[in-house]
Amino acid sequence: MQKIIRTFLASLLACTCLCACSSTSSSSVPETTDLTGSTALLGNITYSINPDFTAETGDNQVIYYPEEADQIPVLWLIQGGTADESITEAIQTVPKLVISTLLEKLGITADDYEFSSSSAENATILKAELSIDENGIGGDTSFSNSIFSFYLFACDNSELYMMIFCVPEADQGRYNIDEFIQNIDFSACAKPESTPEPSPEASPEAAPESTEVTADLKEFLDSYEAFMDEYVAFMNEYQENPSDMNLLMQYAGILSQYEEFAEKAEAYDQDQMSAADLAYYLEVMNRVEKKLLESLS
């Protein structure tokens, strides 16, 4: 917040042309002068200003005043800093600190001023008015009976702007300040749209693994184990009767079947099996291996 205040003060205290002009004391109703006219731009706000007004530019500010030499400068338009904190905090903290410091610089005191608040598209507008009596400012009667109108624009994009109207009290009816404020365009002060971070694509939930053995695998393993039972029984009988012609005739067919089953069993990829399939596969293979070892003992 201190950064915001310093930025404002640097701009406000640079306004040195206050003492260059004097006020009028006419009590007649002043001729109406339209403040609006040509389009102008400061920062991201666009406003309309009477083309007959003289403009003096400085760092982050423009000062406008009528060409008549006997008129006090009408308007300071000042671009503030970027809010380091929320707009709400800026609205509550910045205005009075800025104005209090400005008043101190001008040598005047004012305790009875309050900000009123209104809304515009993309900005909040705060306003306060301070009247300078016949004593003027610090003994200088150039600003006797004049009115300072302060406007703070707290934009949705966190930019801050201030306008200060300084008009002789007798000329208050000459300028339509409300119309000037209403014509300010804050469309470029919208809060930047935050780009939502792409949410990680939800990976499809893996289907719960089945606890059932795959039907095709179970059918093969059951048939494989049944054949191996026949194979073990045949080999046991053959070892007991190696000269039996019937057994010799069956031997070649049994070996062919054995090789076919063994080839199919080895073709299964255990790494691709489900837990249930692998468990049953190993269970059958272990039983078959045990039977084969028993037949050899």
PESULHU-V929374 format. One record per residue. N is the residue number from 1. SS is DSSP state (h for helix, s for strand, l for the rest). BURIAL is b if it has 16 or more other C-alpha atoms within 10 Angstrom, else e. Layout:
# PESULHU-V929374
N:SS:BURIAL ; N:SS:BURIAL
This chain:
# PESULHU-V929374
1:l:e ; 2:h:e ; 3:h:e ; 4:h:b ; 5:h:b ; 6:h:e ; 7:h:b ; 8:h:b ; 9:h:b ; 10:h:e ; 11:h:b ; 12:h:b ; 13:l:e ; 14:l:e ; 15:l:b ; 16:l:e ; 17:h:e ; 18:h:e ; 19:h:e ; 20:h:e ; 21:l:b ; 22:l:b ; 23:l:b ; 24:l:b ; 25:l:e ; 26:l:e ; 27:l:e ; 28:l:e ; 29:l:e ; 30:l:e ; 31:l:e ; 32:l:e ; 33:s:e ; 34:l:b ; 35:l:b ; 36:l:b ; 37:l:e ; 38:s:e ; 39:s:e ; 40:s:e ; 41:s:e ; 42:s:e ; 43:l:e ; 44:l:b ; 45:s:b ; 46:s:b ; 47:s:b ; 48:s:b ; 49:s:b ; 50:l:b ; 51:l:b ; 52:l:e ; 53:l:b ; 54:s:e ; 55:s:b ; 56:s:e ; 57:s:e ; 58:s:e ; 59:l:e ; 60:l:b ; 61:s:b ; 62:s:b ; 63:s:b ; 64:s:b ; 65:s:b ; 66:l:b ; 67:l:e ; 68:l:e ; 69:l:e ; 70:l:e ; 71:l:b ; 72:l:b ; 73:l:b ; 74:l:b ; 75:s:b ; 76:s:b ; 77:s:b ; 78:s:b ; 79:s:b ; 80:s:b ; 81:s:b ; 82:s:b ; 83:l:b ; 84:l:e ; 85:l:e ; 86:l:e ; 87:h:b ; 88:h:e ; 89:h:e ; 90:h:b ; 91:h:b ; 92:h:e ; 93:h:e ; 94:h:b ; 95:h:b ; 96:h:e ; 97:h:e ; 98:h:b ; 99:h:b ; 100:h:e ; 101:h:b ; 102:h:b ; 103:h:e ; 104:h:e ; 105:h:e ; 106:h:e ; 107:l:e ; 108:l:e ; 109:l:b ; 110:l:e ; 111:l:e ; 112:l:e ; 113:l:e ; 114:l:e ; 115:l:b ; 116:s:e ; 117:s:e ; 118:s:e ; 119:s:e ; 120:s:b ; 121:l:e ; 122:l:b ; 123:s:b ; 124:s:b ; 125:s:b ; 126:s:b ; 127:s:b ; 128:s:b ; 129:s:b ; 130:s:b ; 131:s:b ; 132:s:b ; 133:l:e ; 134:l:e ; 135:l:e ; 136:l:b ; 137:s:b ; 138:l:e ; 139:l:e ; 140:s:e ; 141:h:b ; 142:h:b ; 143:h:b ; 144:l:b ; 145:l:b ; 146:s:b ; 147:s:b ; 148:s:b ; 149:s:b ; 150:s:b ; 151:s:b ; 152:s:b ; 153:s:b ; 154:s:b ; 155:s:b ; 156:l:b ; 157:l:b ; 158:l:b ; 159:s:b ; 160:s:b ; 161:s:b ; 162:s:b ; 163:s:b ; 164:s:b ; 165:s:b ; 166:s:b ; 167:s:b ; 168:s:b ; 169:h:b ; 170:h:b ; 171:h:b ; 172:h:b ; 173:h:e ; 174:h:b ; 175:s:b ; 176:l:e ; 177:h:b ; 178:h:e ; 179:h:e ; 180:h:b ; 181:h:b ; 182:h:e ; 183:l:e ; 184:l:b ; 185:s:b ; 186:l:b ; 187:h:b ; 188:h:e ; 189:h:b ; 190:l:b ; 191:l:e ; 192:l:e ; 193:l:e ; 194:l:e ; 195:l:e ; 196:l:e ; 197:l:e ; 198:l:e ; 199:l:e ; 200:l:e ; 201:l:e ; 202:l:e ; 203:l:e ; 204:l:e ; 205:l:e ; 206:l:e ; 207:l:e ; 208:l:e ; 209:l:e ; 210:l:e ; 211:l:e ; 212:l:e ; 213:l:b ; 214:l:e ; 215:h:e ; 216:h:e ; 217:h:b ; 218:h:b ; 219:h:e ; 220:h:e ; 221:h:b ; 222:h:e ; 223:h:e ; 224:h:b ; 225:h:b ; 226:h:e ; 227:h:b ; 228:h:b ; 229:h:e ; 230:h:e ; 231:h:b ; 232:h:b ; 233:h:e ; 234:h:b ; 235:h:b ; 236:h:e ; 237:h:e ; 238:h:b ; 239:h:e ; 240:h:e ; 241:l:e ; 242:l:e ; 243:l:e ; 244:l:e ; 245:h:e ; 246:h:e ; 247:h:b ; 248:h:e ; 249:h:e ; 250:h:e ; 251:h:e ; 252:h:e ; 253:h:e ; 254:h:b ; 255:h:e ; 256:h:e ; 257:h:e ; 258:h:e ; 259:h:e ; 260:h:e ; 261:h:b ; 262:h:e ; 263:h:e ; 264:h:e ; 265:h:b ; 266:h:e ; 267:h:e ; 268:l:e ; 269:l:e ; 270:h:e ; 271:h:e ; 272:h:e ; 273:l:e ; 274:l:e ; 275:h:b ; 276:h:e ; 277:h:b ; 278:h:b ; 279:h:e ; 280:h:b ; 281:h:b ; 282:h:e ; 283:h:e ; 284:h:b ; 285:h:e ; 286:h:e ; 287:h:e ; 288:h:b ; 289:h:e ; 290:h:e ; 291:h:b ; 292:h:b ; 293:h:e ; 294:h:e ; 295:h:e ; 296:h:e ; 297:l:e
